[in-house]
Amino acid sequence: MKRLLYLAAALSAAILCGCKREPDPDEAYKALTALEFTSSDEDFPNPERGFYRPVEFHGAAPTAFAATTVTSLRQFNYTLMLLEFYLTDFMESDISEQYLEGISSCFENLREGGGKAIVRFAYKDSESDKPWDASEAWVLRHIEQVKPILQENADVILVLQAGFIGVWGEWYYTSNFNMNPVSEASFTPRKHVLEALLDALPERRQVQLRTPEFKLKLLGLSVTDTLTSATAHSPAAVSRVGGHNDCFLASSNDTGTFHGDTEREFWKADSRYTIMGGESCKISSYCKCDNAIKALEDYHWTYLNSAFHTGVLSIWRTDKCFDEISRRLGYRLSIDKAFISPTVKAGEPVRLVLKMRNDGFSAPQNPRLAQLVFTGADGTSSAVTLDKVDPRTWYAGTVTTVDVTVPAPEKAGEYTLSLNLPDPEPALFSNPFYSIRLANQDVWDELSGYNKITTVSVE
């Protein structure tokens, strides 16, 4: 009798409050077989993201690092290098063929070793050494000279920092480009440089500017003109210009990086669809772990300098957030849930649903393929490219549903079904160093670069 009274009271309360059962988000997949996945906390190398190793080149020509050096950095989870080419010897002349050949050699060895580059050109690395940069005419000539190299090696370039202007190529201490531009005319020389850089790279690659103000001024934008999912990743300049903050967390305005909260909000929104990276330049109260993690999330950071600022990196290690930052820089993708057709018949459609989770700070930013691969017991594989699936839309802090139907293999037997997220560039496509590894336990095959989803019996 008491049980009946309790049930009646509960029903009455539900009616009075208008309560109803929340719909099961997986109800639509009840006819499919659920697959189990376990997330991993392991830190491991992945392409186009993470802490980078900086390398500077001075003198008559770059001496290229060995390809084995690039490969060996993977044991420390580094797949990125910042290549800083100083053109000090060519401020009033063409870049020599010897120097240009040295740049090309760096890219060749990077490709062979399995890495990618953040690229910057500059003229001086000291405030005491004037002039700090070359004239606009010589800068544009030098961009013209390196254009063929950038075009040819864009596959191993993550992003190009605007560089060229100012000490360290950071667009401030400049002898030839007006240190404090205000009028439209005073920004024009910098605009010419940006336009030349965008032209020097293929449309599938981005250029980073040092502050949000530069993107706003050089592209004629207002702070409300941020990218959206509809306008992102297009050939338009607005979609191809990101940012790099080289005084991250250094002060209330990151040492002049921001001129007020509106610029901060602009970069927060815009960086969801563009590459954000850089380094800190000094210790401040803003460097503490809680604030650092939030800022990395807010501005969708893809990469950070592993060598500077050492004091800030030490704070993160002491306060025990360094490992989290290392894991979450850029994307961190995993399969949250998955569902598959309960039976698979040879040559017939098989439905697969993947709930792709991104616990990183950013989405992948450069083009990336998605494939389903069936591998038979004899080791032969057949791949189906998912043309309508774009990993660049697997945004940070979200779970994206990938619901696809693909043909099963024509021959009956046991198959391993895998997800392959390779680099679309022809020279990198088959290299597992350039494929994305998922943050799930027991899925990664380092020889193929595939992530195992399940084993299927094709009837």
Secondary structure as GFF3:
##gff-version 3
##sequence-region A 1 459
A	DSSP	alpha_helix	2	17	.	.	.	ID=ss1
A	DSSP	three_ten_helix	27	29	.	.	.	ID=ss2
A	DSSP	beta_strand	33	35	.	.	.	ID=ss3
A	DSSP	beta_strand	50	57	.	.	.	ID=ss4
A	DSSP	alpha_helix	67	72	.	.	.	ID=ss5
A	DSSP	three_ten_helix	73	76	.	.	.	ID=ss6
A	DSSP	beta_strand	80	86	.	.	.	ID=ss7
A	DSSP	three_ten_helix	88	90	.	.	.	ID=ss8
A	DSSP	alpha_helix	97	113	.	.	.	ID=ss9
A	DSSP	beta_strand	116	122	.	.	.	ID=ss10
A	DSSP	alpha_helix	136	152	.	.	.	ID=ss11
A	DSSP	three_ten_helix	154	156	.	.	.	ID=ss12
A	DSSP	beta_strand	157	161	.	.	.	ID=ss13
A	DSSP	three_ten_helix	167	169	.	.	.	ID=ss14
A	DSSP	alpha_helix	184	200	.	.	.	ID=ss15
A	DSSP	beta_strand	207	209	.	.	.	ID=ss16
A	DSSP	alpha_helix	212	218	.	.	.	ID=ss17
A	DSSP	alpha_helix	237	240	.	.	.	ID=ss18
A	DSSP	beta_strand	241	245	.	.	.	ID=ss19
A	DSSP	alpha_helix	261	270	.	.	.	ID=ss20
A	DSSP	beta_strand	276	278	.	.	.	ID=ss21
A	DSSP	three_ten_helix	285	287	.	.	.	ID=ss22
A	DSSP	alpha_helix	289	298	.	.	.	ID=ss23
A	DSSP	beta_strand	301	305	.	.	.	ID=ss24
A	DSSP	alpha_helix	310	318	.	.	.	ID=ss25
A	DSSP	alpha_helix	322	328	.	.	.	ID=ss26
A	DSSP	beta_strand	333	340	.	.	.	ID=ss27
A	DSSP	beta_strand	349	358	.	.	.	ID=ss28
A	DSSP	beta_strand	371	376	.	.	.	ID=ss29
A	DSSP	beta_strand	381	385	.	.	.	ID=ss30
A	DSSP	three_ten_helix	391	393	.	.	.	ID=ss31
A	DSSP	beta_strand	399	407	.	.	.	ID=ss32
A	DSSP	beta_strand	413	420	.	.	.	ID=ss33
A	DSSP	three_ten_helix	432	434	.	.	.	ID=ss34
A	DSSP	beta_strand	444	445	.	.	.	ID=ss35
A	DSSP	beta_strand	450	458	.	.	.	ID=ss36
###
